[in-house]
Amino acid sequence: MSVSPDEVKVLAFDVFGTVVDWHGSIAREVDAMRLGVSGERFAIAWRAGYLPAMERVRSGELGWTRIDDLHRLILDSVLARYGITHLSAGEIDHLNKVWHRLDPWPDTLEGLRRLKSRYTICTLSNGNLGLLTNMAKRAGLPWDLILSAEVFHHYKPDPETYLGVAGIFDLPPDQVMLVAAHKEDLHAAAACGLRSAFITRALEFGASRPVDISREPAFDFHATDLPDLASQLGC
């Protein structure tokens, strides 16, 4: 540990994969719809379009576009790929908003409540404000503030997102810590001067696609889940 817990004032959380289980949630809903493709495959295909779609915005190819709208562009292409043509417009709209209904990981609520007892906790997600608010309301996520790429009109890993959190709280970057399950997100935040806490989510992409959860000395904290991070921070 390279930083004292007392030096940190705000914990900013990545959401998709770190706080909520996007893969399992989408797979369950797609399986229940009986679309003729496994929910696991569908979820992976949908997520695969996420970074390329955001890059179109970050590069200037697209003007500012909310994640809800990017998700819909990707969804339309995934439905076409699997030859799914029988859904009504309303059913497609409802499916697109499955991202508003993602279930938290089993440890999430306990961990957030403990961390909130000592720190200001907020989101720093590429998800748009409406999505994050609906998700928090449904799942009972106890955020002090919901921040989104939508606030800054920049998607992570643009520096404007990480530095924007520090600016909103009028803090130097090193008093803000990003909590995330994605190493590239944490490296980008650290490059902007933020502290970093890596949460291991080995099953983020399902049991068949394990992810790298190895310890990296560059990160200030390495935790197995959110309660473990809370314990390390004295919460």
C-alpha positions as CSV (number, residue, x, y, z in Angstrom):
1,M,0.0,0.0,0.0
2,S,1.6,3.3,-1.1
3,V,-1.1,5.7,0.2
4,S,-2.6,6.2,3.6
5,P,-6.4,5.9,3.7
6,D,-6.6,9.3,5.4
7,E,-5.1,10.9,2.3
8,V,-8.1,9.9,0.1
9,K,-11.3,11.9,0.3
10,V,-13.4,10.7,-2.6
11,L,-13.8,7.2,-4.1
12,A,-15.0,7.3,-7.7
13,F,-16.3,4.0,-9.0
14,D,-16.3,2.4,-12.4
15,V,-19.7,0.7,-12.6
16,F,-20.0,-1.8,-15.4
17,G,-18.2,-4.9,-14.3
18,T,-16.9,-3.4,-11.0
19,V,-20.1,-2.6,-9.2
20,V,-22.7,-4.5,-11.3
21,D,-22.6,-7.8,-13.2
22,W,-23.4,-6.8,-16.8
23,H,-22.6,-10.2,-18.3
24,G,-24.7,-12.3,-16.0
25,S,-27.6,-9.8,-16.0
26,I,-27.8,-9.5,-19.8
27,A,-27.3,-13.3,-20.3
28,R,-30.2,-14.1,-18.0
29,E,-32.6,-11.6,-19.6
30,V,-31.7,-12.8,-23.2
31,D,-32.1,-16.4,-22.2
32,A,-35.6,-15.6,-20.7
33,M,-36.5,-14.0,-24.1
34,R,-35.7,-17.2,-26.0
35,L,-34.1,-15.4,-28.9
36,G,-32.5,-18.5,-30.3
37,V,-29.0,-17.6,-29.2
38,S,-27.4,-18.2,-25.8
39,G,-27.6,-15.2,-23.5
40,E,-23.9,-15.6,-22.8
41,R,-22.9,-15.3,-26.5
42,F,-25.3,-12.4,-27.0
43,A,-23.9,-10.5,-24.0
44,I,-20.3,-10.9,-25.1
45,A,-21.2,-9.8,-28.7
46,W,-23.0,-6.7,-27.4
47,R,-20.2,-5.8,-25.1
48,A,-17.6,-6.3,-27.9
49,G,-19.0,-3.3,-29.7
50,Y,-18.7,-1.0,-26.6
51,L,-15.1,0.2,-27.0
52,P,-15.2,0.7,-30.8
53,A,-18.4,2.7,-30.5
54,M,-17.0,5.0,-27.8
55,E,-13.8,5.4,-29.9
56,R,-16.0,6.8,-32.7
57,V,-17.0,9.5,-30.3
58,R,-13.6,10.0,-28.8
59,S,-12.0,10.3,-32.3
60,G,-14.6,12.9,-33.4
61,E,-16.2,10.6,-36.1
62,L,-19.4,10.9,-34.1
63,G,-20.5,13.9,-32.1
64,W,-21.3,13.5,-28.5
65,T,-23.5,10.4,-28.2
66,R,-24.9,8.9,-25.0
67,I,-24.1,5.3,-24.1
68,D,-27.9,4.4,-24.4
69,D,-27.7,5.5,-28.0
70,L,-24.4,3.7,-28.6
71,H,-25.8,0.6,-27.0
72,R,-28.8,0.7,-29.4
73,L,-26.5,1.0,-32.5
74,I,-24.6,-2.0,-31.3
75,L,-27.7,-3.9,-30.4
76,D,-29.2,-3.4,-33.9
77,S,-26.1,-4.9,-35.4
78,V,-26.1,-7.9,-33.0
79,L,-29.7,-8.6,-33.7
80,A,-29.0,-8.5,-37.4
81,R,-25.9,-10.8,-37.0
82,Y,-28.0,-13.5,-35.3
83,G,-31.0,-13.0,-37.7
84,I,-33.4,-11.9,-34.9
85,T,-36.1,-10.1,-36.8
86,H,-39.3,-10.8,-34.8
87,L,-39.0,-8.3,-32.0
88,S,-41.2,-5.2,-32.0
89,A,-39.7,-1.7,-31.7
90,G,-41.0,-1.7,-28.1
91,E,-39.3,-5.0,-27.3
92,I,-36.0,-3.8,-28.8
93,D,-36.2,-0.6,-26.8
94,H,-36.9,-2.6,-23.6
95,L,-34.0,-4.9,-24.3
96,N,-31.7,-2.0,-24.9
97,K,-32.4,-0.7,-21.5
98,V,-31.3,-3.9,-19.8
99,W,-28.2,-1.9,-19.0
100,H,-30.4,0.1,-16.7
101,R,-31.4,-3.1,-14.9
102,L,-28.0,-4.7,-14.2
103,D,-27.8,-6.6,-10.9
104,P,-25.0,-5.7,-8.4
105,W,-22.4,-8.2,-7.5
106,P,-23.3,-10.0,-4.2
107,D,-20.8,-8.0,-2.2
108,T,-21.6,-4.6,-3.7
109,L,-24.2,-3.2,-1.3
110,E,-22.3,-4.2,1.8
111,G,-19.1,-2.8,0.4
112,L,-20.5,0.5,-0.7
113,R,-22.3,1.1,2.6
114,R,-19.1,0.5,4.5
115,L,-17.0,2.7,2.2
116,K,-19.6,5.4,2.3
117,S,-19.3,5.5,6.1
118,R,-15.8,7.1,5.7
119,Y,-15.6,8.4,2.2
120,T,-17.7,10.3,-0.3
121,I,-18.6,7.8,-3.0
122,C,-19.6,8.6,-6.5
123,T,-19.8,6.9,-9.9
124,L,-17.3,7.6,-12.7
125,S,-18.9,5.6,-15.5
126,N,-19.3,5.9,-19.2
127,G,-22.9,5.1,-18.7
128,N,-25.2,8.1,-19.1
129,L,-26.9,9.9,-16.2
130,G,-30.4,8.4,-16.7
131,L,-29.0,4.9,-17.0
132,L,-26.9,5.2,-13.8
133,T,-29.8,6.8,-11.9
134,N,-32.3,4.1,-12.9
135,M,-29.7,1.4,-12.0
136,A,-29.0,2.9,-8.6
137,K,-32.7,3.3,-7.8
138,R,-33.5,-0.3,-8.8
139,A,-30.5,-1.9,-7.0
140,G,-30.3,0.4,-4.0
141,L,-26.8,1.7,-4.7
142,P,-26.1,4.3,-2.1
143,W,-24.1,6.9,-4.1
144,D,-23.4,10.3,-2.7
145,L,-23.3,11.7,-6.3
146,I,-23.7,10.2,-9.8
147,L,-21.1,11.4,-12.2
148,S,-20.9,10.2,-15.8
149,A,-18.9,10.8,-19.0
150,E,-22.1,12.6,-20.0
151,V,-21.2,15.4,-17.5
152,F,-17.8,16.0,-19.1
153,H,-18.7,15.1,-22.7
154,H,-15.7,12.8,-22.7
155,Y,-15.5,9.1,-22.4
156,K,-12.9,7.3,-20.3
157,P,-10.0,7.1,-20.7
158,D,-9.9,10.8,-21.7
159,P,-8.2,12.7,-18.9
160,E,-11.2,15.1,-18.7
161,T,-13.2,12.4,-17.0
162,Y,-10.7,11.7,-14.2
163,L,-9.7,15.3,-13.6
164,G,-13.3,16.3,-13.8
165,V,-14.1,14.4,-10.6
166,A,-11.3,16.1,-8.8
167,G,-12.5,19.5,-10.1
168,I,-16.1,18.9,-9.1
169,F,-15.0,18.2,-5.5
170,D,-12.4,20.9,-5.6
171,L,-9.7,18.4,-4.6
172,P,-6.2,17.7,-5.9
173,P,-6.3,14.5,-8.0
174,D,-4.3,12.5,-5.5
175,Q,-7.2,12.9,-3.0
176,V,-9.5,11.0,-5.4
177,M,-9.2,7.3,-5.9
178,L,-10.7,5.4,-8.8
179,V,-12.1,2.0,-7.9
180,A,-12.3,-0.3,-10.9
181,A,-12.0,-3.9,-12.1
182,H,-10.3,-2.8,-15.3
183,K,-6.5,-2.2,-15.4
184,E,-6.5,0.1,-18.4
185,D,-9.0,2.4,-16.6
186,L,-6.8,2.5,-13.5
187,H,-3.7,3.1,-15.4
188,A,-5.3,6.1,-17.2
189,A,-6.6,7.5,-13.9
190,A,-3.1,7.1,-12.3
191,A,-1.6,8.9,-15.2
192,C,-3.8,11.9,-14.2
193,G,-2.6,11.7,-10.6
194,L,-5.5,9.8,-9.1
195,R,-5.1,7.0,-6.7
196,S,-6.1,3.5,-7.8
197,A,-7.9,0.5,-6.3
198,F,-8.1,-2.7,-8.3
199,I,-11.1,-4.9,-7.6
200,T,-10.8,-8.5,-8.9
201,R,-13.9,-9.6,-10.9
202,A,-12.7,-12.8,-12.4
203,L,-16.1,-13.7,-13.7
204,E,-16.9,-10.3,-15.4
205,F,-17.1,-12.0,-18.8
206,G,-18.5,-15.3,-17.4
207,A,-16.8,-18.5,-16.4
208,S,-15.7,-19.4,-19.9
209,R,-13.7,-16.2,-20.4
210,P,-11.5,-15.5,-17.3
211,V,-9.8,-12.1,-17.0
212,D,-6.4,-11.1,-15.7
213,I,-6.7,-10.4,-12.0
214,S,-3.0,-10.5,-11.2
215,R,-1.6,-8.0,-8.7
216,E,0.1,-5.0,-10.2
217,P,2.5,-2.9,-7.9
218,A,1.4,0.3,-9.7
219,F,-2.0,0.2,-8.1
220,D,-2.4,1.5,-4.5
221,F,-4.8,-1.2,-3.4
222,H,-5.6,-4.7,-4.7
223,A,-8.9,-6.1,-3.3
224,T,-10.8,-9.3,-3.8
225,D,-14.1,-7.5,-3.6
226,L,-15.6,-4.2,-2.2
227,P,-15.8,-5.4,1.5
228,D,-12.1,-6.4,1.3
229,L,-11.3,-2.9,0.0
230,A,-13.4,-1.4,2.9
231,S,-11.4,-3.5,5.4
232,Q,-8.1,-2.3,3.9
233,L,-9.3,1.3,4.2
234,G,-10.4,0.9,7.8
235,C,-14.2,1.0,7.1
